[in-house]
Amino acid sequence: MGIFPIFALEKKQRSLQILNTVLKLFRNQNPYAVLILFITAALLKLPFFTTELSSSTLDHQVLWQLMLKKSSSILGSGSYFYYLISVINITLQGLLLNYVCNEFHLFSERTYLPAYTYILITSLLPEWTNLSVEMMNNWLIIIMLNLVFHTYSDINVRKVLFNVGFVLGLLTIFNLPNFWFLFYAVIAIAILRAYQPAEWMVTLLGVATPVYLFIGLAYLTDSMYMVSKAFSPDLDLYFILEQKVVMALSLLALMLLISIILLSRQMDRMLFQIKKMWWVSLLLLVFAMCSTLGLYKMGTQIWHVIMVPMALMLTQLWYIKKPRWMPELFNLILIAGIVAFNLILP
């Protein structure tokens, strides 16, 4: 009878050792890590390869509707198409976020762990695999975060501020509730640098440029109805969350709380500029959650917008040193959650 507990313990230890090897692979910037990231994303989203996936939209997301229609006519609209685009988008977004982290030294070493974390948490729920405007918005959010970080030390800061405004304008056109990121950019840049009145005007000019181009093209093509749709969203504050959605969000919230505690302990040892960038990243999470207000009829996929700052925060979990088995345990919990929420729970 005593053999079975020993066998089970050895099996658990072997599983933790495998997960530790995976974390070391991404922590050390192994040259094969990029390929393994693509394979990891494909495997985690494999249950959707033969599933009838779709991309839902709201009436005010007119640009996204046009992009989806054009791409579907070229590449097709079956589940294979959505699976392929989803895997490519998630992996490349993770790598871009990873580049930003390494570029600004948010972590003590160059690593692929932010990309790995992004792929993991975006695989927790089936709805986060669906091709959606929120998934595509994450490209702009990562680019915006990169530009905001550049305002701290870039010599040609007015050019950077115009680009920040331009990205914010695109975000707002794609999905009007993204206007919350306008407030985020104002506060974030004020944290990173002394914001002068002339620079405010440059940023506002950047915001107005894509809006002006959008309205101008709509007018020239006799499609002004698109403008009225884009800036008059149908919002709904009433929603009911499924059990597995509550469990997934609760898991992320718990891990986020632990990550914030870990981050707060490390801030005293950080350079002043790195500390500011982490405050800006945490602020991004707050405003990303605000941007989901009123979009509850879209379903669970609206929470995709929080994945970028969430991945930044949860990467802290992989750097826990005591007890040494904690990173592997959190990795196992996330993988178990992916299996449970996608294959077991209805």
C-alpha positions in Angstrom: 0.0 0.0 0.0 2.9 2.4 0.7 4.2 2.0 -2.9 1.4 4.1 -4.4 2.0 7.4 -2.4 5.8 7.1 -3.2 5.0 6.5 -6.9 2.6 9.5 -7.0 5.2 11.7 -5.3 7.9 10.7 -7.8 5.5 11.4 -10.6 4.7 14.9 -9.3 8.4 15.6 -8.9 9.1 14.5 -12.4 6.3 16.8 -13.7 7.8 19.7 -11.8 11.2 19.0 -13.2 9.9 19.0 -16.8 8.2 22.4 -16.1 11.4 23.7 -14.6 13.2 22.7 -17.7 10.6 24.6 -19.8 11.0 27.7 -17.7 14.8 27.5 -17.9 14.6 27.2 -21.7 12.7 30.5 -22.0 14.6 32.3 -19.2 18.0 31.8 -20.9 17.0 33.0 -24.3 17.7 29.7 -26.0 18.0 30.2 -29.8 15.3 27.6 -30.3 12.9 29.3 -27.9 11.1 31.2 -30.7 10.3 28.0 -32.6 9.2 26.4 -29.3 6.9 29.3 -28.5 5.1 28.8 -31.9 4.8 25.1 -31.1 3.5 25.8 -27.6 0.9 28.2 -28.9 -0.2 25.7 -31.5 -0.5 22.8 -29.0 -2.4 24.9 -26.4 -4.9 25.9 -29.0 -5.0 22.5 -30.7 -8.6 21.8 -29.4 -9.9 24.6 -31.6 -8.3 23.2 -34.8 -11.4 21.3 -35.7 -13.8 23.5 -33.7 -16.2 25.9 -35.5 -14.5 29.2 -34.5 -15.9 32.5 -35.5 -15.2 36.2 -35.1 -18.1 38.3 -33.5 -18.3 42.0 -34.0 -20.5 44.9 -32.8 -22.0 47.5 -35.2 -19.6 50.3 -34.2 -16.5 48.2 -35.0 -16.7 49.1 -38.7 -13.0 49.0 -39.5 -12.6 45.6 -38.0 -15.7 44.4 -40.0 -14.0 45.6 -43.2 -10.7 43.9 -42.4 -12.3 40.7 -41.5 -14.4 40.6 -44.7 -11.4 41.3 -46.9 -9.1 38.7 -45.2 -11.9 36.1 -45.2 -12.5 36.6 -48.9 -8.7 36.0 -49.6 -7.9 33.2 -47.0 -11.3 31.7 -46.4 -13.5 31.8 -43.4 -13.4 28.2 -42.0 -12.2 27.2 -38.6 -8.7 26.4 -40.0 -8.3 30.0 -41.0 -9.2 31.4 -37.5 -7.0 28.8 -35.8 -4.0 29.7 -38.0 -4.5 33.5 -37.6 -5.0 33.1 -33.8 -1.8 31.1 -33.3 0.2 33.5 -35.4 -1.2 36.6 -33.7 -0.8 35.4 -30.2 2.8 34.2 -30.7 3.9 37.3 -32.6 2.2 39.6 -30.0 4.0 37.7 -27.2 7.4 38.2 -29.0 6.7 41.9 -29.5 5.9 42.3 -25.9 9.0 40.3 -25.0 11.1 42.7 -27.2 9.7 45.7 -25.3 10.6 44.1 -21.9 14.1 43.4 -23.0 14.6 46.7 -24.7 13.8 48.6 -21.5 15.3 46.1 -19.0 12.1 45.5 -17.1 13.6 42.3 -15.8 17.1 41.5 -14.5 18.0 39.5 -17.6 17.0 39.1 -21.3 14.4 36.4 -21.4 11.5 34.9 -23.4 9.3 34.5 -20.3 7.0 37.4 -21.0 6.1 35.9 -24.4 5.6 32.5 -22.8 3.3 34.0 -20.1 1.3 35.8 -22.7 0.7 32.6 -24.7 -0.3 30.8 -21.5 -2.9 33.2 -20.2 -4.4 33.9 -23.6 -5.1 30.1 -23.8 -7.1 29.9 -20.6 -10.5 30.4 -22.2 -11.9 29.3 -25.6 -13.2 32.8 -26.2 -9.6 34.2 -26.0 -8.7 32.1 -29.1 -11.5 33.6 -31.2 -10.2 36.2 -33.7 -11.6 39.4 -32.3 -11.1 43.2 -32.4 -9.7 42.9 -28.9 -7.0 40.5 -30.0 -6.0 42.8 -32.9 -6.1 45.9 -30.5 -3.4 44.2 -28.5 -1.0 45.0 -31.4 -1.7 48.7 -30.9 -1.6 48.5 -27.1 1.9 46.9 -27.2 3.1 49.5 -29.7 1.6 52.3 -27.6 3.4 50.9 -24.5 6.7 50.8 -26.3 6.2 54.4 -27.5 5.2 55.6 -24.0 8.4 54.1 -22.6 10.4 55.9 -25.3 9.2 59.3 -24.1 11.4 58.9 -21.0 14.7 59.3 -22.8 14.2 59.7 -26.5 15.9 62.8 -28.0 13.2 63.4 -30.7 10.4 63.2 -28.1 7.8 65.2 -30.2 7.9 62.6 -32.9 7.4 59.9 -30.4 4.5 61.8 -28.8 2.8 62.3 -32.2 3.1 58.5 -32.8 1.6 57.8 -29.4 -1.4 60.1 -30.3 -1.7 58.4 -33.7 -1.9 54.9 -32.1 -4.5 56.2 -29.6 -6.6 57.6 -32.4 -6.5 54.2 -34.2 -7.5 52.4 -31.0 -10.5 54.7 -30.6 -11.6 54.2 -34.1 -11.3 50.5 -33.9 -13.3 50.3 -30.7 -14.7 53.5 -29.2 -14.4 52.3 -25.5 -10.7 52.4 -26.0 -10.9 56.1 -25.5 -9.9 55.2 -21.9 -6.4 54.8 -23.1 -6.3 58.5 -23.9 -6.4 59.2 -20.2 -3.9 56.4 -19.6 -1.4 58.0 -22.0 -1.8 61.5 -20.4 -1.1 60.1 -16.9 1.7 57.7 -18.0 3.7 60.3 -19.9 3.3 62.7 -17.0 4.8 60.1 -14.7 7.8 59.4 -17.1 8.6 63.0 -18.0 7.8 66.7 -17.5 5.0 67.3 -20.0 5.2 70.7 -21.7 2.2 72.5 -23.3 3.7 72.3 -26.8 4.1 68.5 -26.4 0.4 68.2 -25.4 -0.6 69.8 -28.7 1.7 67.4 -30.7 0.0 64.4 -28.9 -3.5 65.8 -29.6 -2.5 66.4 -33.3 -1.5 62.7 -33.4 -4.9 61.6 -32.0 -6.8 63.8 -34.5 -4.8 62.6 -37.6 -6.3 59.0 -38.0 -9.8 60.4 -37.0 -9.4 63.0 -39.7 -8.2 60.5 -42.3 -11.1 58.1 -41.4 -13.8 60.8 -41.8 -12.2 62.1 -45.0 -12.0 58.7 -46.6 -15.6 58.0 -45.5 -16.7 61.2 -47.1 -14.9 60.7 -50.4 -16.3 57.1 -50.7 -19.8 58.3 -49.8 -19.7 56.1 -46.6 -20.4 58.6 -43.9 -22.7 56.0 -42.2 -19.5 54.3 -41.1 -18.5 57.4 -39.1 -21.9 57.5 -37.3 -21.6 53.8 -36.5 -18.0 54.0 -35.3 -18.7 56.8 -32.8 -22.1 55.5 -31.5 -21.5 52.2 -29.8 -24.4 50.1 -28.4 -23.3 49.6 -24.8 -24.8 47.3 -22.2 -23.7 47.1 -18.5 -25.7 44.0 -17.7 -23.9 40.7 -17.9 -23.8 37.2 -16.5 -20.5 35.3 -16.2 -20.3 31.5 -16.6 -18.7 29.4 -13.9 -15.5 28.7 -15.8 -15.1 32.4 -16.7 -15.4 33.4 -13.0 -12.8 30.7 -12.1 -10.4 31.8 -14.8 -10.6 35.5 -13.9 -10.3 34.6 -10.2 -7.2 32.6 -10.9 -5.7 35.5 -12.8 -6.7 37.9 -10.1 -5.0 35.7 -7.4 -1.8 35.4 -9.4 -1.9 39.1 -10.1 -2.1 39.9 -6.4 0.9 37.7 -5.7 2.8 39.3 -8.6 2.1 42.8 -7.3 3.4 41.8 -3.8 6.6 40.4 -5.4 7.0 43.5 -7.5 6.6 45.9 -4.6 9.4 44.0 -2.7 11.7 44.4 -5.7 11.1 48.1 -6.4 13.5 49.3 -3.8 16.4 47.7 -5.7 15.3 49.0 -9.1 16.7 52.0 -11.0 14.4 55.0 -10.8 13.4 54.9 -14.5 12.6 51.1 -14.3 10.5 51.7 -11.3 8.5 54.4 -13.2 8.0 52.0 -16.1 6.5 49.4 -13.8 4.1 51.9 -12.4 3.1 52.8 -16.0 2.6 49.1 -16.7 0.3 48.6 -13.7 -1.6 51.7 -14.7 -2.1 50.2 -18.2 -3.8 47.2 -16.5 -6.3 49.5 -14.7 -7.3 51.4 -17.8 -7.5 48.2 -19.9 -10.1 47.0 -17.4 -11.9 50.3 -17.7 -12.0 49.9 -21.5 -14.2 46.8 -21.1 -17.0 48.8 -19.5 -20.2 48.6 -21.5 -19.0 45.8 -23.9 -20.3 42.9 -21.9 -22.7 41.8 -24.6 -19.5 40.9 -26.6 -18.9 38.0 -24.2 -15.7 36.9 -22.5 -13.5 38.0 -25.3 -13.6 41.6 -24.1 -11.1 40.6 -21.4 -8.5 39.9 -24.0 -7.6 43.6 -23.8 -6.1 43.1 -20.3 -3.7 40.3 -21.4 -0.8 42.6 -22.3 -0.3 44.2 -18.9 -1.4 41.0 -17.1 1.4 39.1 -18.9 3.9 41.7 -17.7 2.8 41.3 -14.1 2.5 37.6 -14.0 6.1 37.1 -15.4 7.2 38.1 -11.9 6.0 34.6 -10.8 8.8 32.9 -12.7 11.5 34.7 -10.7 10.4 33.5 -7.2 13.6 32.1 -5.6 12.2 30.7 -2.3 10.7 28.2 -2.2 12.3 27.1 -5.4 9.4 24.9 -6.6 6.9 27.8 -6.6 7.5 28.9 -10.3 6.9 25.3 -11.4 3.8 25.1 -9.3 2.3 28.2 -10.8 3.2 26.9 -14.3 1.5 23.6 -13.5 -1.6 25.5 -12.2 -1.9 27.6 -15.4 -1.5 24.5 -17.7 -4.1 22.6 -15.6 -6.4 25.6 -15.9 -6.0 25.6 -19.6 -6.9 21.9 -19.8 -9.9 22.2 -17.4 -11.4 25.4 -18.9 -11.0 24.2 -22.5 -11.6 20.5 -22.4 -13.3 19.5 -19.2 -15.7 22.2 -18.0 -18.7 22.9 -20.2 
